[in-house]
C-alpha cells in the first residue's frame, strides 16, 4: 500500500508539473498600448513617502521614457530611456540615484557604457560596462515602463531577460498575469490585471532585491500602470493622476 500511495502522490505531482504554465519569451510588444502621457504616483513606505513621475514622449521618430522620483521635494532618482521606434526595446539608458550613475547603449548583442559608484571613502569609482546580451534583453530601469505594452491576458506567463548594471549580469524575470479584478487607487477605480513579477533571489548586493514586485495594470486600452507593490521594501506605489497631450 505504501508503494501505491507514493506512486499516486508522484503521479499527482507530475500531472501538476505538466500543467504548469511554461513562460513564453517576449518577442513583441503590443504597439496599440504605447502613447504619450505623464503619470504621477505616490509611494508609501515605512518612514516616509515619495512622489514618482512617469512620462512617455512619443514623436514620429522616437519614443522617450523618463522616471523621476522626488523625496522631500528633492530629486533623488532620474532615469531616461530611449526606445527603438520599431521594436520598442531600449537602446539608450542614462540614470542617476543614490547608488550609481550609468550611461548605457544597447545593441543586438551587447550593452556598453560606463558606471559610476561612490566608494567608502566618498569618492567616485568609474568603470566600463561591456557585456554580451541577446537582442531581446531589456534594461532593469525600463521594466515598469514596458509592462503595460505586453500582450496581456489572464493566465499568460512571460519570460524576459533583464540587465542589471549593479551586478553586470542578466537575470531571467518571470511575469505571470492573473485574472481580472477591480482596484481602487487615488485616481479612481479600474478594471485591472495583477502581474506577479519575480526573479531569482539575488546573492550579495543587487538591485534585484526589488523583487518580487506585484504590478496592477488597467484592462482597458490604452493600459495604465495603476499600482506596484514591493513587499520586501514595505512599499506601495499608486497612481494619483494621469495627463495625456
HELIX and SHEET records of a PDB file:
HELIX    1   1 UNK A    2  UNK A   19  1                                  18    
HELIX    2   2 UNK A   31  UNK A   33  5                                   3    
HELIX    3   3 UNK A  140  UNK A  142  5                                   3    
HELIX    4   4 UNK A  143  UNK A  147  1                                   5    
HELIX    5   5 UNK A  207  UNK A  210  5                                   4    
HELIX    6   6 UNK A  231  UNK A  233  5                                   3    
SHEET    1   A 3 UNK A  24  UNK A  25  0                                        
SHEET    2   A 3 UNK A 157  UNK A 164  1                                        
SHEET    3   A 3 UNK A 138  UNK A 139  1                                        
SHEET    1   B15 UNK A  24  UNK A  25  0                                        
SHEET    2   B15 UNK A 157  UNK A 164  1                                        
SHEET    3   B15 UNK A 169  UNK A 185 -1                                        
SHEET    4   B15 UNK A 188  UNK A 199 -1                                        
SHEET    5   B15 UNK A 213  UNK A 218 -1                                        
SHEET    6   B15 UNK A 225  UNK A 230 -1                                        
SHEET    7   B15 UNK A 235  UNK A 243 -1                                        
SHEET    8   B15 UNK A  37  UNK A  45 -1                                        
SHEET    9   B15 UNK A  48  UNK A  58 -1                                        
SHEET   10   B15 UNK A  63  UNK A  71 -1                                        
SHEET   11   B15 UNK A  74  UNK A  83 -1                                        
SHEET   12   B15 UNK A  90  UNK A  96 -1                                        
SHEET   13   B15 UNK A 100  UNK A 106 -1                                        
SHEET   14   B15 UNK A 110  UNK A 118 -1                                        
SHEET   15   B15 UNK A 124  UNK A 132 -1                                        
END                                                                             
